[in-house]
Amino acid sequence: MDTLPLVTPEQVGLSAARLDRVRTWMNGWVDSGKLAGMVTCVMRRGELAFAEVAGKSDLARNKPMRADTIFRIYSMTKPLTSVAIMMLYEEGRFQLDDPISRFIPAFANPRVMVGGSRGKIETVPAEREINFRDLLTHTSGLTYGFMESNPVDAAYRAKQDGVDFQTADTSLKQVVERLAQLPLIAQPGKAWNYSVSTDVLGYLVEVISGQPFEKYLKEKVIDPLGMVDTDFHVPAAKHDRFAANYAAGPGGRLDLIDDPGKSRYLAPRKVNSGGGGLVSTASDYLRFCKFMLNKGELDGVRLLGRKTVELMTMNHLKGDMADMGTPRFSESTYTGIGFGLGFSVMIDPAKAYIAGTPGEYAWGGAASTAFWIDPVEDMAVVLLTQLMPSSTYPIRRELRVLTYQAIID
């Protein structure tokens, strides 16, 4: 990687021979034709112990995957947006239990879906309004259009007046205010539902700071952390480093869904998604992981206090995600896993059926990217590839086992 020199794995309590299993595993996925290419990095005690590339970043152009290939990180944008809003929290601008209608009046007096038929949604008044913690923990009652599980997310997908932060061409304010008119799918604070909550947080960053969201995120989070290739679009000088994005076609074939030569990511957009709009590289995201492991500081730059990072990375749910109504999400079981302020949080590895450590926190993106940070083991892992949806193959779970089995101290 261009920002961290590699150390001998044994220097940081990892086995080189055991880490080699990760390389074999990466090549296996690429050789099978199921993934075009991937980048995997393992950092421990602040040192990079493993950094490997495999396969191609663009099959049609026969471009090899590189350490500095730029990826769509989709929902791995959410932790950065969560850091931005928590920086404003540290300035005393709001409390976590404040209703968001204080800053977005359109969210006053929400209604909650209780049923419906023949295209009509039946609603009741919400027991309370959405607060900041509801958005950070995905317990707001908002949803995503792509869930396709109820009449409300169908309304998100409606052609004329739907809600899609990825494709909208109006303004962040207009998309959020349109969203506020739609009913919630659950009472605020009562159920875990993955949603556009973090996109609303992006707009709250804008309203509270008085700066456009993308400007605040760039100037206050991305630039200070030295994340030089992380942005809401790929500038012209970097187009040749941008990976293609694929979907799993019939029989495991890769179907191109976003050509890096024609992608909408090649130019700035009017609406920047705090829930899924960024592109980034492995070394940039490792810098973010290191900042979190350092409890809010990197290379002498402090963005968050230690206590705030501790608050963000503890479980805020009543039990685990399964207790909150989500037994599975993506390719993982959510038994034994809770949620903090912007991250999933491991509660019980035995219950979760996976090697890990209580207190480890993580998230992933729609194109099968992932990261996790383990404060107890002082370790972080970043996995970047481009395949949608992320539930196609169990690569995140496999990589967890392969990285944890390499610890030898």
N, C-alpha and C positions, 0 to 999 in steps of 0.2 A: 504494500500500500504506500501511497506517496506521502503520508503524514507520519507514519510510525515504522521504525525499522523492526524487522523480525528478530525475536530472541529465540534461543533454544528452548523448546517447550519445557524441558526438565528444570530450567531456571525458575519457572513459575509454577512448578508442581504438576505439570502435565507430561504425558508420555508421548514422545514423537511417534513411536511405533503404533500406539493406539490412535493418535490423531490421523495417522495415515489411512485409517479406515474411513475417515470422512472423504478423503481424496478418491478412494475406491468407490465409495457410495455416489459421489458427484458424477464420476465418469460413467457409472452404471446407468444413472438417470438420463444422461446425455446420449450415451451409446444406444439406449433403447428407443431413442427418437421421441420420448415423451416430454422432454424439456430441451429447448434449443441450447441453453447455456445457463450457467449460474456462477455466482461469486459467494464464497463463504469465508467468514473471518471469526476467529476466536481470540478474545483479549482476556488476559488475567493479570491482576495486580498492576494494571495500567500499561501492560506490555503486550504487544501483538505476538501471539505464539503460533498462529496459523492464518494464512491468507492464500487462498487458492482460487483460480478461475478454471472453468471448464466449458467447452463447447463454443457456440457462436452467439453473438449479440444480435445478428441479423442474418437469417438463413438465405434469403433471396440475394443479398449482396455478398454472401460468404465472408462476413466480417467476424473475426475471432472475438470472443469475450475478452475484455481487458479489465484490469484492476480499477480503471477510472471510467468504465462504462456508466452512462447515466440511465437510471431506471425510473419508471413511474412508481412511486411508493404508496400511492393511494392512502389507505387509513393509517399508515405510519406517519402521516401528517398530523394526526390527532394529538399525539404526545407534545408536539411542538406548539400547537395551538393552546393546549392545556397549560403549558409553561407560560405562554404569553398572558393568558387571563390570570394565572396565579401571581404573576409579577404585579399586575394591577391590584390584585387582592392584597398583596404585601404593602401597597401604598395606602391601604385603608379605604379604597374606593367603594367597596361593597363587602357584605358578609355572605358566607356560603348559604345561609338560609334566607337571604333576601329574595323576594319574588323578582323574576326578570322583567316583569311589567313596569318596574321602577325605571328601567332604561328603554324598554320596548313596549309602549302602551298597548299595542295591538294584541299582546298576550294576556291582557286583563280578562278575567272571567272566562277561562277556557271551558269547553264542553268535552265530554268523554263518550265515545261510542259504547253502547250497550247491546247493540244488535242492529237488525235491519234486513230488509228484503226488497227485491225488485229495484235495486239501485238506490233505495232510500236508506240513509243511515239514521238510526235512532240514537239519541244522545241524552245524557243527563249533565247537570252542572258538575264541574270538578269539585272535589272536597276541599282542595286548596290549590293555589297557583303553583306553576313550575318555579323552582328556585335554582340557584347556581349549581348546587351540589347535584340536583337531579340531572342537569345537562352533563356535568363532568362524569357521572356514574352511569349514564344511559338508563336512568329510571324516570325520565321526563314524561313518558307516554307518547313521545314522537316516534316515528318509524322511518323506513326507507321505502321508496317506490318499488325497488327490485325484490322486496320480500315476497310479494304476491301471495299474501296470506289472509287479507281481509279487505273490506270495501274502502277503508281509509287509505291504504297504500295504493289502491286502484285510483283514488282521487289524486294522489301524488303524481301518478303516471298520466293523468288526463292531458290530452294534446294542448288544449287552449290555455288552461290555467293551472297546470300541474306544478310540481315543485321538484326541480333537479338542479342542485348546485354545481354539478359537473358540466352541464350543457347550457345553462341559462345565459342569455345575452342582454340582460337588463341591468340590474344593480343588486348588490348584496341586500340592500334595504328592501327592495321590491320583492325579492324571493322570500326573505324572512317574513315580511308582512303578509304575503300570500299564504305562507305556511301557517301563520297564526290564525287564519280564518278556518282552517280544517280541524275536525275533531281529533282528540287524542285517542290512542287505542287502549290506554290504561290510566288509572288514577295516578297522578304524580307521586313518585316515591314508592309505589306498590309493586312494580314488576320491572324486570330487566329486559329491555328491548333495544337492540342495536339500532341506531337511528342517526338522523341529521343533527342531533343535539350539538355536536362539535362545530358544525357549520354555523349554528346559532351563536355559539361561543365566539366564533370568528367575527361575527357582526357585533357582538357585545364589546369585543376588543376595540372595534372601530368607534362605537358610540362612546365608550368610557374614555378612551385615549384621545379622541378627537382627530385621529389620523386614519387614513384608509388602512384596512386590516393588513393587506399585503405589505404596505410600507412599514407598519409597526413591527410585523413579524420579522421582516428583513433587517430593519435597523436595530431592533432591540433583542432579537434572539439569534437569527441565522448568522448575521455578520459578526457579532461579538464572539460567537462560538467558532468562528473560522470555518464555517461550512460553505466553502467557496463555490460548490457546484449545486447547491440546493436552492431551488426557486420554483415559481409557479409556471415557468416556461423555460425552454431550452434556447439560449441566445445563439445567433447565427454562427459564431466562432466555435460552438460546441456541438453543432448538429451531427457531425460525423461520429460522435461518441454516444449518441442516443440509441438505445436498444429498440428492437421491434417487440410488439406485444402480440401474444398468441392466445388462442382458445383451444381446448381439447376437442378435436373433431372426432368423427366416427373411427373406431378402431385405434384410438390413441394418436391419430394423425394431428399434426399441428396446423391450425388454420390461422392465418394472419388476420388480426382484427385492428391493428393500428400500425400503419407503415410509418417508420421514423422519418421518411422523406416527405410525407404529406400530413403528418400529425397536427392536430389542433394545438399540441404542446409547443409547436415551433414559434408561436407568437403570443404576446400577452393577451389576457382575457379581461372582460369587464367584471366578471364574477369570479372571485378566487375562493376556492373551497377550503375552509379550515378543517373539514373532515376528510378530504382526500385529494387535494389539488397539487401537491408538491412532486417534483422530481428530485432525485438525490443520487449519491454514490456511496459505496461501502465505506470509504474513509471518512466521508462527511458524517454518516450516521454513527460510526464508531466514536467520533468526537462528541456527538450528542450523548451516547451511552456513557462515555467517560465523565462528562459533565454531571450526569445523574449519579453515577457511582461516587463522584467526589462531593455529593450532596449540594449541588447547585453552583459549583465553581469549576472553571477550566482555565489553565494557563494564566492564573492571576486575575481572571475576570469572573466576578460573582454576579449571577443573575437572580438567584433565589437563596433564601436562608435555609440552613440545615433543617430546621423544624418544619418548614413548608414542604420540603422534599419528603421528609418522613411522613407528613400528613397525606401527601399525594400517593404514596406507595404503600399505604395500609388499606386493608379491606374496609369499605364503607357500606357494604350490603348487610342485610339481615341474614347471615349465613352465606352460602355460596350462590353462584348464578342459577344452579338447578333449583334451589329453594325459592329463587325469585322468578321462576317460570321459564327458564331457558336451560333445558337439559343438554342440548347440543347446539354448537354454532361453528360454522366452517367445518373443518374435519375433526375437531376436538370435542371431547366430552367436557362439560362445565361443572361436573360434580367435583367438589374439592377446590374449585377456583372461584375467587371473589373478584371484586373490581374496586379500584381506587379512584383517584381523580385523574383520569386519562389513561389508565393502564389496567390490564387484568393483573390480579395478584394471587399467587399460589398460597392456598391455605393448608392443604393436606395432600401431599404427593401420593400417598397410598390410596386415598379416596379418588384421586384424579387418574389413577392407573398409569403414572408416568414418573420417571426419575426427575428429581428436582429438589428444591429447598423451600420451606415455608418462608414467605417474604419476597421471593423472586417475582419480578414484575415484567410484563411483556405486552406486545401486540403485533399485529401483522397487517398486510395490505391485500387488496382484492386480487392482485396479480401474483399471489403466492409468496410475497416477500414476508420476512419475519425478523424480529429481534427479541432477545430476552436479556435481562440484567439480573444478576444474582449477587446481592450485597454481601451475603454470608461467605460465599466462595470468591468474592471480589472478581467476578467474571462477567463478560458480556459476549453474546454471539449475534452476528448479523448474517442473514441469508437473503440474497437478492437474485431473483429470476423474473421472468415475465410470462405468466400463464394464468388465464382466468377460466373458471373461478378458482379461488384458493382452496376450495374443498375437493378439487379434482383428485389429488394424490396426498398421502399422509406424510409429506416431506418434512413438515415442521416437527412432528412427533418423532420421526426417525432421527432427525438431526439432534434433537434433545438427548436422545439415548446415546448417540455417537459422541457428543461433546462431553456429557457427564461421565461416560465410562472412561474418558481419557485422564480424569483427575487421579493422581497417584500419591498425593501427600495427605 
